Amino acid sequence: MRTNKSKPAAKDVCMLLDAWDVPADARTLLKTIAQKPGGLRTIDRTLKLVHVLAAGKNEPITERLIKGAYERLSSNGEGA
């Protein structure tokens, strides 16, 4: 059953970030993205792309990679 929430609960965002094993220094940016429309879905899709990019470059997850991935996925090109 589909439900719509204006913003995800903070604990839901933290649980998702924990599941993806997101480093502490990148969490603030992702929490900001979570407050935009599509919240948790957007974070999930962004992190999928971030992991691909990080693995391809053999780099850790960074804010720079997150911003780049979010901008690629953002339909209106607004950025984080």
N, CA, C and O atoms as a CHARMM CRD file, in Angstrom:
* protein
*
  320
    1    1 MET  N      0.83600  -1.16700   0.00000 PROA 1      0.00000
    2    1 MET  CA     0.00000   0.00000   0.00000 PROA 1      0.00000
    3    1 MET  C      0.88900   1.24000   0.00000 PROA 1      0.00000
    4    1 MET  O      1.82400   1.34500   0.79400 PROA 1      0.00000
    5    2 ARG  N      0.59300   2.15800  -0.88000 PROA 2      0.00000
    6    2 ARG  CA     1.38500   3.36900  -1.01900 PROA 2      0.00000
    7    2 ARG  C      0.91600   4.42000  -0.01700 PROA 2      0.00000
    8    2 ARG  O     -0.28200   4.63900   0.16200 PROA 2      0.00000
    9    3 THR  N      1.88500   5.06600   0.63200 PROA 3      0.00000
   10    3 THR  CA     1.57800   6.19400   1.51300 PROA 3      0.00000
   11    3 THR  C      2.50900   7.34100   1.15600 PROA 3      0.00000
   12    3 THR  O      3.63200   7.12400   0.70000 PROA 3      0.00000
   13    4 ASN  N      2.04200   8.54300   1.36300 PROA 4      0.00000
   14    4 ASN  CA     2.84700   9.73400   1.08400 PROA 4      0.00000
   15    4 ASN  C      3.07700  10.50500   2.37200 PROA 4      0.00000
   16    4 ASN  O      2.14900  10.74200   3.14600 PROA 4      0.00000
   17    5 LYS  N      4.32000  10.89000   2.58900 PROA 5      0.00000
   18    5 LYS  CA     4.67700  11.72800   3.73400 PROA 5      0.00000
   19    5 LYS  C      5.40500  12.93600   3.18600 PROA 5      0.00000
   20    5 LYS  O      6.14200  12.83600   2.20500 PROA 5      0.00000
   21    6 SER  N      5.19900  14.07000   3.81500 PROA 6      0.00000
   22    6 SER  CA     5.86600  15.27700   3.32500 PROA 6      0.00000
   23    6 SER  C      7.37100  15.20500   3.55000 PROA 6      0.00000
   24    6 SER  O      8.14700  15.63900   2.69900 PROA 6      0.00000
   25    7 LYS  N      7.78600  14.66000   4.69000 PROA 7      0.00000
   26    7 LYS  CA     9.21100  14.50700   4.99500 PROA 7      0.00000
   27    7 LYS  C      9.39100  13.21400   5.77800 PROA 7      0.00000
   28    7 LYS  O      8.54100  12.86200   6.59600 PROA 7      0.00000
   29    8 PRO  N     10.48100  12.50800   5.54000 PROA 8      0.00000
   30    8 PRO  CA    10.71100  11.27100   6.28600 PROA 8      0.00000
   31    8 PRO  C     11.11800  11.56200   7.72800 PROA 8      0.00000
   32    8 PRO  O     11.65700  12.62500   8.03800 PROA 8      0.00000
   33    9 ALA  N     10.84900  10.60400   8.59100 PROA 9      0.00000
   34    9 ALA  CA    11.26700  10.72600   9.98600 PROA 9      0.00000
   35    9 ALA  C     12.78900  10.64000  10.06000 PROA 9      0.00000
   36    9 ALA  O     13.41800   9.91800   9.28600 PROA 9      0.00000
   37   10 ALA  N     13.36700  11.37300  10.98700 PROA 10     0.00000
   38   10 ALA  CA    14.82700  11.39900  11.14200 PROA 10     0.00000
   39   10 ALA  C     15.37800  10.00000  11.38900 PROA 10     0.00000
   40   10 ALA  O     16.44100   9.65400  10.87200 PROA 10     0.00000
   41   11 LYS  N     14.66200   9.18600  12.18000 PROA 11     0.00000
   42   11 LYS  CA    15.15300   7.83500  12.46800 PROA 11     0.00000
   43   11 LYS  C     15.14800   6.97000  11.20800 PROA 11     0.00000
   44   11 LYS  O     16.01100   6.10600  11.05100 PROA 11     0.00000
   45   12 ASP  N     14.19000   7.19300  10.31400 PROA 12     0.00000
   46   12 ASP  CA    14.15800   6.44000   9.05900 PROA 12     0.00000
   47   12 ASP  C     15.35600   6.79500   8.18300 PROA 12     0.00000
   48   12 ASP  O     15.96000   5.92100   7.55900 PROA 12     0.00000
   49   13 VAL  N     15.69100   8.06500   8.14100 PROA 13     0.00000
   50   13 VAL  CA    16.85100   8.51100   7.36600 PROA 13     0.00000
   51   13 VAL  C     18.12400   7.90300   7.95000 PROA 13     0.00000
   52   13 VAL  O     18.96500   7.39900   7.20600 PROA 13     0.00000
   53   14 CYS  N     18.27100   7.94500   9.25500 PROA 14     0.00000
   54   14 CYS  CA    19.46300   7.39400   9.90400 PROA 14     0.00000
   55   14 CYS  C     19.57600   5.88900   9.67900 PROA 14     0.00000
   56   14 CYS  O     20.67300   5.37200   9.46400 PROA 14     0.00000
   57   15 MET  N     18.44800   5.18800   9.72900 PROA 15     0.00000
   58   15 MET  CA    18.47400   3.74300   9.48800 PROA 15     0.00000
   59   15 MET  C     18.93700   3.43200   8.06600 PROA 15     0.00000
   60   15 MET  O     19.70100   2.49100   7.85400 PROA 15     0.00000
   61   16 LEU  N     18.48000   4.21500   7.09800 PROA 16     0.00000
   62   16 LEU  CA    18.88600   4.01700   5.71000 PROA 16     0.00000
   63   16 LEU  C     20.38000   4.30400   5.53800 PROA 16     0.00000
   64   16 LEU  O     21.08400   3.56200   4.85400 PROA 16     0.00000
   65   17 LEU  N     20.85300   5.37400   6.15700 PROA 17     0.00000
   66   17 LEU  CA    22.27700   5.71700   6.06700 PROA 17     0.00000
   67   17 LEU  C     23.14000   4.65700   6.75300 PROA 17     0.00000
   68   17 LEU  O     24.23600   4.34700   6.28500 PROA 17     0.00000
   69   18 ASP  N     22.64900   4.10600   7.85500 PROA 18     0.00000
   70   18 ASP  CA    23.37100   3.02400   8.52700 PROA 18     0.00000
   71   18 ASP  C     23.42900   1.78300   7.63900 PROA 18     0.00000
   72   18 ASP  O     24.46800   1.13000   7.54700 PROA 18     0.00000
   73   19 ALA  N     22.32400   1.46400   6.99300 PROA 19     0.00000
   74   19 ALA  CA    22.27000   0.28400   6.12300 PROA 19     0.00000
   75   19 ALA  C     23.25800   0.40700   4.96000 PROA 19     0.00000
   76   19 ALA  O     23.85400  -0.58400   4.53600 PROA 19     0.00000
   77   20 TRP  N     23.42400   1.62200   4.45300 PROA 20     0.00000
   78   20 TRP  CA    24.36700   1.85700   3.34900 PROA 20     0.00000
   79   20 TRP  C     25.78700   2.09600   3.85900 PROA 20     0.00000
   80   20 TRP  O     26.70800   2.27400   3.06200 PROA 20     0.00000
   81   21 ASP  N     25.97100   2.10300   5.17900 PROA 21     0.00000
   82   21 ASP  CA    27.28100   2.31500   5.79300 PROA 21     0.00000
   83   21 ASP  C     27.92100   3.62500   5.33000 PROA 21     0.00000
   84   21 ASP  O     29.08300   3.66200   4.92600 PROA 21     0.00000
   85   22 VAL  N     27.12900   4.69400   5.40100 PROA 22     0.00000
   86   22 VAL  CA    27.57700   6.01800   4.96600 PROA 22     0.00000
   87   22 VAL  C     28.47600   6.62600   6.04300 PROA 22     0.00000
   88   22 VAL  O     28.10500   6.63200   7.21700 PROA 22     0.00000
   89   23 PRO  N     29.65200   7.13700   5.66400 PROA 23     0.00000
   90   23 PRO  CA    30.54800   7.75500   6.64000 PROA 23     0.00000
   91   23 PRO  C     29.92700   8.99700   7.27700 PROA 23     0.00000
   92   23 PRO  O     29.08600   9.66800   6.67900 PROA 23     0.00000
   93   24 ALA  N     30.35800   9.28200   8.49000 PROA 24     0.00000
   94   24 ALA  CA    29.78800  10.39100   9.25800 PROA 24     0.00000
   95   24 ALA  C     29.89200  11.73000   8.54100 PROA 24     0.00000
   96   24 ALA  O     28.96900  12.54100   8.61700 PROA 24     0.00000
   97   25 ASP  N     31.00100  11.97600   7.84600 PROA 25     0.00000
   98   25 ASP  CA    31.19800  13.27500   7.20600 PROA 25     0.00000
   99   25 ASP  C     30.28700  13.49300   5.99500 PROA 25     0.00000
  100   25 ASP  O     30.18100  14.62200   5.51500 PROA 25     0.00000
  101   26 ALA  N     29.63700  12.46000   5.49500 PROA 26     0.00000
  102   26 ALA  CA    28.74700  12.60500   4.33900 PROA 26     0.00000
  103   26 ALA  C     27.27100  12.59800   4.73000 PROA 26     0.00000
  104   26 ALA  O     26.41000  12.82900   3.88000 PROA 26     0.00000
  105   27 ARG  N     26.97300  12.34400   5.96800 PROA 27     0.00000
  106   27 ARG  CA    25.58100  12.20700   6.40200 PROA 27     0.00000
  107   27 ARG  C     24.79000  13.51100   6.37600 PROA 27     0.00000
  108   27 ARG  O     23.60200  13.50200   6.05500 PROA 27     0.00000
  109   28 THR  N     25.42200  14.61700   6.70600 PROA 28     0.00000
  110   28 THR  CA    24.71300  15.89600   6.74100 PROA 28     0.00000
  111   28 THR  C     24.13400  16.24200   5.37900 PROA 28     0.00000
  112   28 THR  O     22.98500  16.67200   5.28300 PROA 28     0.00000
  113   29 LEU  N     24.90900  16.06100   4.34400 PROA 29     0.00000
  114   29 LEU  CA    24.43900  16.33600   2.99000 PROA 29     0.00000
  115   29 LEU  C     23.26500  15.43200   2.63000 PROA 29     0.00000
  116   29 LEU  O     22.27500  15.90200   2.06900 PROA 29     0.00000
  117   30 LEU  N     23.36200  14.15800   2.94300 PROA 30     0.00000
  118   30 LEU  CA    22.27300  13.23000   2.61500 PROA 30     0.00000
  119   30 LEU  C     21.01600  13.52000   3.43800 PROA 30     0.00000
  120   30 LEU  O     19.90200  13.33400   2.94800 PROA 30     0.00000
  121   31 LYS  N     21.18100  13.96600   4.66100 PROA 31     0.00000
  122   31 LYS  CA    20.01800  14.33400   5.47700 PROA 31     0.00000
  123   31 LYS  C     19.31900  15.55600   4.87800 PROA 31     0.00000
  124   31 LYS  O     18.09500  15.66800   4.95200 PROA 31     0.00000
  125   32 THR  N     20.08700  16.46500   4.28900 PROA 32     0.00000
  126   32 THR  CA    19.50300  17.62700   3.61000 PROA 32     0.00000
  127   32 THR  C     18.73000  17.17200   2.37700 PROA 32     0.00000
  128   32 THR  O     17.62000  17.64300   2.12800 PROA 32     0.00000
  129   33 ILE  N     19.30900  16.26700   1.61300 PROA 33     0.00000
  130   33 ILE  CA    18.63900  15.74500   0.42200 PROA 33     0.00000
  131   33 ILE  C     17.35400  15.02600   0.81300 PROA 33     0.00000
  132   33 ILE  O     16.36200  15.09200   0.08700 PROA 33     0.00000
  133   34 ALA  N     17.36100  14.34300   1.94900 PROA 34     0.00000
  134   34 ALA  CA    16.18100  13.59000   2.39800 PROA 34     0.00000
  135   34 ALA  C     14.97400  14.48600   2.65100 PROA 34     0.00000
  136   34 ALA  O     13.83600  14.02300   2.59000 PROA 34     0.00000
  137   35 GLN  N     15.21100  15.74800   2.93100 PROA 35     0.00000
  138   35 GLN  CA    14.10300  16.65800   3.22500 PROA 35     0.00000
  139   35 GLN  C     13.44400  17.20600   1.96200 PROA 35     0.00000
  140   35 GLN  O     12.44400  17.91800   2.04600 PROA 35     0.00000
  141   36 LYS  N     13.98600  16.88500   0.81300 PROA 36     0.00000
  142   36 LYS  CA    13.40900  17.31800  -0.46100 PROA 36     0.00000
  143   36 LYS  C     12.38100  16.29400  -0.92000 PROA 36     0.00000
  144   36 LYS  O     12.33100  15.19100  -0.37600 PROA 36     0.00000
  145   37 PRO  N     11.56900  16.63100  -1.89900 PROA 37     0.00000
  146   37 PRO  CA    10.56700  15.68300  -2.38400 PROA 37     0.00000
  147   37 PRO  C     11.19500  14.35700  -2.81900 PROA 37     0.00000
  148   37 PRO  O     12.21500  14.33500  -3.50700 PROA 37     0.00000
  149   38 GLY  N     10.57300  13.26300  -2.40900 PROA 38     0.00000
  150   38 GLY  CA    11.06700  11.93600  -2.75400 PROA 38     0.00000
  151   38 GLY  C     12.05400  11.38400  -1.75200 PROA 38     0.00000
  152   38 GLY  O     12.55100  10.27000  -1.92000 PROA 38     0.00000
  153   39 GLY  N     12.34800  12.14500  -0.71300 PROA 39     0.00000
  154   39 GLY  CA    13.25400  11.84500   0.38800 PROA 39     0.00000
  155   39 GLY  C     14.03400  10.54100   0.37900 PROA 39     0.00000
  156   39 GLY  O     15.14800  10.48600  -0.14300 PROA 39     0.00000
  157   40 LEU  N     13.46000   9.49700   0.95100 PROA 40     0.00000
  158   40 LEU  CA    14.17200   8.23500   1.11000 PROA 40     0.00000
  159   40 LEU  C     14.48400   7.58600  -0.23200 PROA 40     0.00000
  160   40 LEU  O     15.55600   7.00500  -0.39900 PROA 40     0.00000
  161   41 ARG  N     13.58000   7.67400  -1.17400 PROA 41     0.00000
  162   41 ARG  CA    13.81700   7.10000  -2.49800 PROA 41     0.00000
  163   41 ARG  C     14.99900   7.79300  -3.17400 PROA 41     0.00000
  164   41 ARG  O     15.83400   7.14100  -3.80100 PROA 41     0.00000
  165   42 THR  N     15.06000   9.10100  -3.04200 PROA 42     0.00000
  166   42 THR  CA    16.14800   9.86700  -3.64100 PROA 42     0.00000
  167   42 THR  C     17.48900   9.48700  -3.02100 PROA 42     0.00000
  168   42 THR  O     18.48300   9.32600  -3.73000 PROA 42     0.00000
  169   43 ILE  N     17.51300   9.34400  -1.69900 PROA 43     0.00000
  170   43 ILE  CA    18.75300   8.94100  -1.02600 PROA 43     0.00000
  171   43 ILE  C     19.18000   7.55800  -1.50100 PROA 43     0.00000
  172   43 ILE  O     20.35500   7.33700  -1.79200 PROA 43     0.00000
  173   44 ASP  N     18.24400   6.63800  -1.58000 PROA 44     0.00000
  174   44 ASP  CA    18.56400   5.27700  -2.00700 PROA 44     0.00000
  175   44 ASP  C     19.15200   5.26500  -3.41800 PROA 44     0.00000
  176   44 ASP  O     20.17200   4.62000  -3.66100 PROA 44     0.00000
  177   45 ARG  N     18.52400   5.96100  -4.32500 PROA 45     0.00000
  178   45 ARG  CA    19.01900   6.00900  -5.70900 PROA 45     0.00000
  179   45 ARG  C     20.36700   6.71600  -5.80000 PROA 45     0.00000
  180   45 ARG  O     21.24400   6.30100  -6.55700 PROA 45     0.00000
  181   46 THR  N     20.52200   7.77800  -5.02800 PROA 46     0.00000
  182   46 THR  CA    21.79000   8.51000  -5.01800 PROA 46     0.00000
  183   46 THR  C     22.91100   7.61500  -4.50400 PROA 46     0.00000
  184   46 THR  O     23.99700   7.58700  -5.08200 PROA 46     0.00000
  185   47 LEU  N     22.65200   6.88100  -3.41900 PROA 47     0.00000
  186   47 LEU  CA    23.68600   6.02100  -2.85000 PROA 47     0.00000
  187   47 LEU  C     24.03300   4.85500  -3.76900 PROA 47     0.00000
  188   47 LEU  O     25.18300   4.41700  -3.79800 PROA 47     0.00000
  189   48 LYS  N     23.06500   4.35000  -4.51400 PROA 48     0.00000
  190   48 LYS  CA    23.37700   3.29500  -5.48800 PROA 48     0.00000
  191   48 LYS  C     24.38400   3.81300  -6.50900 PROA 48     0.00000
  192   48 LYS  O     25.37000   3.14200  -6.81600 PROA 48     0.00000
  193   49 LEU  N     24.13200   5.00800  -7.02900 PROA 49     0.00000
  194   49 LEU  CA    25.04100   5.58800  -8.01000 PROA 49     0.00000
  195   49 LEU  C     26.38800   5.94400  -7.37900 PROA 49     0.00000
  196   49 LEU  O     27.43100   5.74300  -8.00000 PROA 49     0.00000
  197   50 VAL  N     26.37600   6.46400  -6.16600 PROA 50     0.00000
  198   50 VAL  CA    27.61500   6.81600  -5.46700 PROA 50     0.00000
  199   50 VAL  C     28.50400   5.58600  -5.29700 PROA 50     0.00000
  200   50 VAL  O     29.71500   5.66500  -5.50000 PROA 50     0.00000
  201   51 HSD  N     27.91600   4.46200  -4.93100 PROA 51     0.00000
  202   51 HSD  CA    28.71400   3.25200  -4.75200 PROA 51     0.00000
  203   51 HSD  C     29.33000   2.79300  -6.07500 PROA 51     0.00000
  204   51 HSD  O     30.46600   2.32100  -6.09200 PROA 51     0.00000
  205   52 VAL  N     28.61100   2.92300  -7.15700 PROA 52     0.00000
  206   52 VAL  CA    29.15300   2.56300  -8.46800 PROA 52     0.00000
  207   52 VAL  C     30.31700   3.49600  -8.82300 PROA 52     0.00000
  208   52 VAL  O     31.37600   3.04400  -9.25800 PROA 52     0.00000
  209   53 LEU  N     30.10600   4.79600  -8.63100 PROA 53     0.00000
  210   53 LEU  CA    31.15700   5.77000  -8.94000 PROA 53     0.00000
  211   53 LEU  C     32.39300   5.56300  -8.06800 PROA 53     0.00000
  212   53 LEU  O     33.52000   5.60700  -8.56100 PROA 53     0.00000
  213   54 ALA  N     32.17800   5.33500  -6.77100 PROA 54     0.00000
  214   54 ALA  CA    33.29700   5.14500  -5.84900 PROA 54     0.00000
  215   54 ALA  C     34.07500   3.87500  -6.19000 PROA 54     0.00000
  216   54 ALA  O     35.30500   3.86800  -6.15500 PROA 54     0.00000
  217   55 ALA  N     33.36600   2.81800  -6.51300 PROA 55     0.00000
  218   55 ALA  CA    34.03600   1.56000  -6.86900 PROA 55     0.00000
  219   55 ALA  C     34.81800   1.71400  -8.16900 PROA 55     0.00000
  220   55 ALA  O     35.92000   1.18200  -8.30400 PROA 55     0.00000
  221   56 GLY  N     34.24800   2.43800  -9.11900 PROA 56     0.00000
  222   56 GLY  CA    34.91900   2.64400 -10.39900 PROA 56     0.00000
  223   56 GLY  C     36.19300   3.45600 -10.28200 PROA 56     0.00000
  224   56 GLY  O     37.14100   3.26000 -11.04300 PROA 56     0.00000
  225   57 LYS  N     36.20700   4.36500  -9.32700 PROA 57     0.00000
  226   57 LYS  CA    37.38800   5.21400  -9.11900 PROA 57     0.00000
  227   57 LYS  C     38.29000   4.68300  -7.99900 PROA 57     0.00000
  228   57 LYS  O     39.35100   5.24000  -7.71900 PROA 57     0.00000
  229   58 ASN  N     37.83800   3.58700  -7.36100 PROA 58     0.00000
  230   58 ASN  CA    38.55600   3.00900  -6.22800 PROA 58     0.00000
  231   58 ASN  C     38.77400   4.06000  -5.14200 PROA 58     0.00000
  232   58 ASN  O     39.87400   4.19700  -4.60600 PROA 58     0.00000
  233   59 GLU  N     37.70800   4.80000  -4.82700 PROA 59     0.00000
  234   59 GLU  CA    37.74400   5.86900  -3.83100 PROA 59     0.00000
  235   59 GLU  C     36.70100   5.59500  -2.74700 PROA 59     0.00000
  236   59 GLU  O     35.75900   4.83400  -2.96600 PROA 59     0.00000
  237   60 PRO  N     36.87200   6.21500  -1.58100 PROA 60     0.00000
  238   60 PRO  CA    35.82400   6.12500  -0.56400 PROA 60     0.00000
  239   60 PRO  C     34.65200   7.04200  -0.93900 PROA 60     0.00000
  240   60 PRO  O     34.76800   7.88000  -1.83300 PROA 60     0.00000
  241   61 ILE  N     33.54700   6.87000  -0.25600 PROA 61     0.00000
  242   61 ILE  CA    32.38900   7.73800  -0.47700 PROA 61     0.00000
  243   61 ILE  C     32.70900   9.10900   0.10200 PROA 61     0.00000
  244   61 ILE  O     33.11400   9.22700   1.25800 PROA 61     0.00000
  245   62 THR  N     32.52200  10.15200  -0.71900 PROA 62     0.00000
  246   62 THR  CA    32.79200  11.52100  -0.28700 PROA 62     0.00000
  247   62 THR  C     31.60300  12.41200  -0.63000 PROA 62     0.00000
  248   62 THR  O     30.72800  12.03600  -1.41000 PROA 62     0.00000
  249   63 GLU  N     31.59200  13.59700  -0.03100 PROA 63     0.00000
  250   63 GLU  CA    30.53800  14.56300  -0.35100 PROA 63     0.00000
  251   63 GLU  C     30.57000  14.93200  -1.83200 PROA 63     0.00000
  252   63 GLU  O     29.52200  15.13200  -2.44500 PROA 63     0.00000
  253   64 ARG  N     31.75000  15.02200  -2.40000 PROA 64     0.00000
  254   64 ARG  CA    31.88200  15.36800  -3.81500 PROA 64     0.00000
  255   64 ARG  C     31.18600  14.33000  -4.69400 PROA 64     0.00000
  256   64 ARG  O     30.47900  14.68700  -5.63700 PROA 64     0.00000
  257   65 LEU  N     31.38200  13.06400  -4.38900 PROA 65     0.00000
  258   65 LEU  CA    30.71500  12.00300  -5.15600 PROA 65     0.00000
  259   65 LEU  C     29.19800  12.04600  -4.95800 PROA 65     0.00000
  260   65 LEU  O     28.43500  11.82900  -5.89900 PROA 65     0.00000
  261   66 ILE  N     28.77800  12.32400  -3.74300 PROA 66     0.00000
  262   66 ILE  CA    27.34100  12.39700  -3.46300 PROA 66     0.00000
  263   66 ILE  C     26.70600  13.55300  -4.23300 PROA 66     0.00000
  264   66 ILE  O     25.65000  13.38900  -4.84500 PROA 66     0.00000
  265   67 LYS  N     27.34500  14.71500  -4.20300 PROA 67     0.00000
  266   67 LYS  CA    26.81700  15.86700  -4.94200 PROA 67     0.00000
  267   67 LYS  C     26.72900  15.56900  -6.43400 PROA 67     0.00000
  268   67 LYS  O     25.73000  15.88700  -7.07900 PROA 67     0.00000
  269   68 GLY  N     27.77300  14.96200  -6.97500 PROA 68     0.00000
  270   68 GLY  CA    27.77500  14.61800  -8.39400 PROA 68     0.00000
  271   68 GLY  C     26.67200  13.63700  -8.75000 PROA 68     0.00000
  272   68 GLY  O     25.99100  13.80400  -9.76200 PROA 68     0.00000
  273   69 ALA  N     26.49300  12.61900  -7.92900 PROA 69     0.00000
  274   69 ALA  CA    25.45800  11.62100  -8.18900 PROA 69     0.00000
  275   69 ALA  C     24.07300  12.24300  -8.07400 PROA 69     0.00000
  276   69 ALA  O     23.20000  11.97600  -8.90000 PROA 69     0.00000
  277   70 TYR  N     23.86900  13.06700  -7.05800 PROA 70     0.00000
  278   70 TYR  CA    22.56300  13.70000  -6.87100 PROA 70     0.00000
  279   70 TYR  C     22.23300  14.61900  -8.04000 PROA 70     0.00000
  280   70 TYR  O     21.09400  14.64200  -8.50700 PROA 70     0.00000
  281   71 GLU  N     23.20900  15.37100  -8.51400 PROA 71     0.00000
  282   71 GLU  CA    22.97200  16.27100  -9.64500 PROA 71     0.00000
  283   71 GLU  C     22.62800  15.49400 -10.90900 PROA 71     0.00000
  284   71 GLU  O     21.79800  15.93400 -11.70400 PROA 71     0.00000
  285   72 ARG  N     23.26200  14.34100 -11.09700 PROA 72     0.00000
  286   72 ARG  CA    22.93700  13.50100 -12.25100 PROA 72     0.00000
  287   72 ARG  C     21.49500  12.98100 -12.18700 PROA 72     0.00000
  288   72 ARG  O     20.80900  12.88400 -13.20500 PROA 72     0.00000
  289   73 LEU  N     21.06100  12.65500 -10.98700 PROA 73     0.00000
  290   73 LEU  CA    19.72700  12.06200 -10.81300 PROA 73     0.00000
  291   73 LEU  C     18.61700  13.09800 -10.66600 PROA 73     0.00000
  292   73 LEU  O     17.44500  12.78800 -10.87900 PROA 73     0.00000
  293   74 SER  N     18.98000  14.31500 -10.30700 PROA 74     0.00000
  294   74 SER  CA    17.99500  15.34600 -10.07100 PROA 74     0.00000
  295   74 SER  C     17.30100  15.73700 -11.37000 PROA 74     0.00000
  296   74 SER  O     17.95900  16.11800 -12.33800 PROA 74     0.00000
  297   75 SER  N     15.98500  15.64200 -11.39300 PROA 75     0.00000
  298   75 SER  CA    15.23900  15.92100 -12.61500 PROA 75     0.00000
  299   75 SER  C     15.22200  17.39500 -12.98100 PROA 75     0.00000
  300   75 SER  O     15.06600  17.74900 -14.15000 PROA 75     0.00000
  301   76 ASN  N     15.38200  18.25500 -11.98200 PROA 76     0.00000
  302   76 ASN  CA    15.35000  19.68400 -12.28400 PROA 76     0.00000
  303   76 ASN  C     16.73200  20.32200 -12.22700 PROA 76     0.00000
  304   76 ASN  O     16.86500  21.53400 -12.39500 PROA 76     0.00000
  305   77 GLY  N     17.76500  19.50900 -11.99000 PROA 77     0.00000
  306   77 GLY  CA    19.13700  20.01400 -12.01200 PROA 77     0.00000
  307   77 GLY  C     19.46500  21.00100 -10.90900 PROA 77     0.00000
  308   77 GLY  O     20.39500  21.79500 -11.05200 PROA 77     0.00000
  309   78 GLU  N     18.71100  20.96900  -9.79700 PROA 78     0.00000
  310   78 GLU  CA    18.92000  21.95700  -8.74900 PROA 78     0.00000
  311   78 GLU  C     20.11900  21.67100  -7.88100 PROA 78     0.00000
  312   78 GLU  O     20.63300  22.59700  -7.25300 PROA 78     0.00000
  313   79 GLY  N     20.59200  20.45500  -7.80900 PROA 79     0.00000
  314   79 GLY  CA    21.74400  20.11800  -6.97400 PROA 79     0.00000
  315   79 GLY  C     21.38500  20.06800  -5.51200 PROA 79     0.00000
  316   79 GLY  O     20.25400  20.36100  -5.12600 PROA 79     0.00000
  317   80 ALA  N     22.37100  19.68800  -4.68600 PROA 80     0.00000
  318   80 ALA  CA    22.12200  19.49700  -3.26000 PROA 80     0.00000
  319   80 ALA  C     22.21800  20.77800  -2.47800 PROA 80     0.00000
  320   80 ALA  O     22.03200  20.77400  -1.26100 PROA 80     0.00000
